[in-house]
Structure formats: C-alpha cells, structure tokens
Amino acid sequence: MLHAEGVSLEAIADTVGTPVYVYSRAHFENRYQMLLDAMAPLDVVICYAVKANSNLGVLRVFAELGAGFDIVSGGELQRVISIGAEPQSVVFSGVGKSVAEIDLALKLNIGCFNVESAAELDRIATRAELLARVAPISVRINPDVDADTHPYISTGLRENKFGVPVGQAIDLYRRAAANDALDVHGIDCHIGSQLTSVGPLAEACSHLIEIVDELKNSGIQIEHIDMGGGLGVSYSGEREIDLDEYGRRLNELIGERDIKLLLEPGRFLVANGGVLLTRVEYLKPESCAEHKNFAVVDAAMNDLLRPALYQAWHDVVPVTTPADTTAEQCWDIVGPVCESGDFLAHERTLALSEGDLLAVLSAGAYGMVQSSNYNTRGRPAEVLVDGSNFQIVRRRETTMDQLRLELNEG
Ligand SMILES: *Cc1c(COP(=O)(O)O)cnc(C)c1O
C-alpha cells in the first residue's frame, strides 16, 4: 500500500475523491535543504519558480523555509503576496511583462525585474519614472549554450525568444546605469528545463562572469548572479543532475567576487514530491485496435498535460498490490477526453481491474498548473501531506465554478 509520508494514499482518495494531486511537505523541505547544502559556502538565495506549482499551500511551505520567489506574471505575484511573502524576495521573469504587471510590481516594491529586452528595459524605466519609483533590474542574458533538453523547454539558444544576446549586454547595462529610474542589481540567465548535465550551466555561468567583470571595469557593480532554474529530476530512475558538481563549479567560477548567488528552481524542488491519484473506470482489452489494451482512468490530459504535450514519461503504479500479478498485461493508460492524444502513459505492464487506484508519479511540477477545463472537466483537488496529517489545499472544482463566469447575471 503506497503512502505519502505517514498517510495512506487510499485514505486520501476515499476522503477527497479522484483525480487528486497529493504533495509531500517533507519532500519539498528535503529538496530545498539539499540544494542549499550543495551551494555552500556561496551566499545563495533560492527563489522558488512559482510556475512549477503555484498552489498557495505549496508556496507557504517555501516561504516558511525562507525561500524567495521567481514569478512570471502579475497573477503569480498576487499569489505570493497573498500568503504574506516579502515582496523584496521576489524576482520577476518573463518576456512579455505588461504595463499593469510592471506597475503592480513597482508599487509592491519587488526585489528585481529580470529584463528580457531593450524594449522592456525602456518600458520599466518609463513606468518607474511615472510612479516616482526606482526599478531594481537584472538583464537576462541568452548565453547561446545548448542545454541538451526537449526543444519546448530549451531557452538558452540564440534562436529562442528569451533574453538578450551576450554581445548586446554591456550596452544595455550602460543604458540602465545612466537612467535614474533604474537601479542595476544583477545579471541572470535560465537556459532550459530538465537539465541533466552541469556542463551547459557552468558554461552559461562563465559567460555571465565575463560580463560581470567587464561591467566592473566600466564602473557598474553587479550584486547578484541569478543562474535560473532548470535542474533536472529523475522521472523513471535515470540519474539526476549532480548537485554537488554544480555547487562546486559555481563556487569555482564566482570565486572571491563579492556577489550573491540566486537560483530559480521549480521542478527540482517539487516534481517528485507530488503524485496524481486516479481510478480505473473501464478496461478495454484487445478492443477496437488489435493487440491494444486500454485502461480508461478518471484523470485525463486536462489534469496532467505533460504526456500529451512533451511525450513526457510518468511512472504509473498501483496504490494497493494487485491480488493476482500473473494477470499482468500491457496497457495504455488513457483518460476520458475526446482526443487520441489524451493519454497518461503508453504500454505499461500492470495487473488491472476496474476500480483500481493508480498513482501517477513525479506529478508535483507542471501538473496542476497546466490543467484546464477542456471537456468542461473540473480541475482536480490538491492535498498537502505533513507527517501523519493531510490538508485539502484546493478543493475540487465544481461545474458551477466554471459556469459562473458565463451565466447571465441579469
Ligand atoms: C520556468 C523557469 C524556471 C524554473 O524552471 P525549472 O526547470 O522548473 O527549474 C526558472 N526561471 C525561469 C526564468 C523560468 O522561466
């Protein structure tokens, strides 16, 4: 019988229903501490990337650990503020910050804008001047390194839309330094997600250090280097990124410089701290397609998009040990949504019966946050486990929750 910390997953499914996301506080805490330890003795601030899992209960865990936050929208900023986090601990990333988002961030006095273009720098300066504020900025450098990951989650190549080319960085910093509405704080990059080797990250860091040193020579002092997130995790037993090596390389590269390190991990902190529980609705052995066995479960692509979007692999395991494992067959685990792309897993060897409870593993990052109401399905509930207790940190969405926005109030 599978447990999350001291709580049986079956008990959660029985109480809250399925599909449901279940998260482990202890896992989040352990991962956070692991990362801190690996970076020592560097002065490091971990800014949790909110977009990986933005549930308020999850944000609270990281705020209590002393984390900062990396946000990519005004909505995420409001989430962070709503749990009482310190605005100074927030860095604001993203290529398309609107005037309204910039104004909100300026009024709340956030820690830093991670600027992605010359046009954005100008817009932030204009808004800051108008609001009589000084905007803290960092320039996101596109170091043109190959992060060797899925093309949809690679962000540090010249052809990606993110950041400013190395060759334009110095000019942009000069422009920022000359503007009274802007205050140069840092330099940043984020070269991609699910990175499994340190090489590209170290290469990116050395590009940033070169720029830092060149800026120092022209009288512009950089206070922090933000290496972004992207640390890869294990989805099916493959090796994770070598944290100790990453820490060692960053310590070597930054050396004696009086510079703070910021990191923006999302997936690394939460992916393996979450599962999606789902029940088998119907079995369709050797159905329409010859030699294809389908298990139709009550979770679908609208609940967990990663398999459909990135062909991502998630392990799927039974929550209770099946009575008869000789009945194992090869199953495609599919949802009720009307799309052939609606699958959670292909060709898994499992002994299944109708009503069985399954856990889709490693679903803590980019799971619930990418959910939708496609097919007018309500989003799943979310549960946070802490030791032998669990708490519903988001209730299941009802159809009425969805219809309310469309019903004519008059
Ligand atoms: C998505 C993102 C992150 C987090 O990425 P992970 O792969 O989840 O660690 C960090 N920084 C920026 C700018 C991002 O866009």
The ligand as an SDF file (V2000), in Angstrom:
LIG
                    3D

 15 15  0  0  0  0  0  0  0  0999 V2000
   10.4670   28.0370  -15.7980 C   0  0  0  0  0  0  0  0  0  0  0  0
   11.5150   28.8940  -15.2390 C   0  0  0  0  0  0  0  0  0  0  0  0
   12.2180   28.4870  -14.0930 C   0  0  0  0  0  0  0  0  0  0  0  0
   12.0160   27.1480  -13.4310 C   0  0  0  0  0  0  0  0  0  0  0  0
   12.4200   26.1140  -14.2580 O   0  0  0  0  0  0  0  0  0  0  0  0
   12.5600   24.6280  -13.6860 P   0  0  0  0  0  0  0  0  0  0  0  0
   13.0090   23.8310  -14.8410 O   0  0  0  0  0  0  0  0  0  0  0  0
   11.2160   24.2090  -13.2060 O   0  0  0  0  0  0  0  0  0  0  0  0
   13.5570   24.6640  -12.5850 O   0  0  0  0  0  0  0  0  0  0  0  0
   13.1480   29.3620  -13.5670 C   0  0  0  0  0  0  0  0  0  0  0  0
   13.3820   30.5720  -14.1420 N   0  0  0  0  0  0  0  0  0  0  0  0
   12.7330   30.9810  -15.2490 C   0  0  0  0  0  0  0  0  0  0  0  0
   13.0380   32.3020  -15.8130 C   0  0  0  0  0  0  0  0  0  0  0  0
   11.7780   30.1650  -15.8300 C   0  0  0  0  0  0  0  0  0  0  0  0
   11.1450   30.5650  -16.9280 O   0  0  0  0  0  0  0  0  0  0  0  0
  1  2  1  0
  2  3  1  0
  2 14  2  0
  3  4  1  0
  3 10  2  0
  4  5  1  0
  5  6  1  0
  6  7  2  0
  6  8  1  0
  6  9  1  0
 10 11  1  0
 11 12  2  0
 12 13  1  0
 12 14  1  0
 14 15  1  0
M  END
$$$$
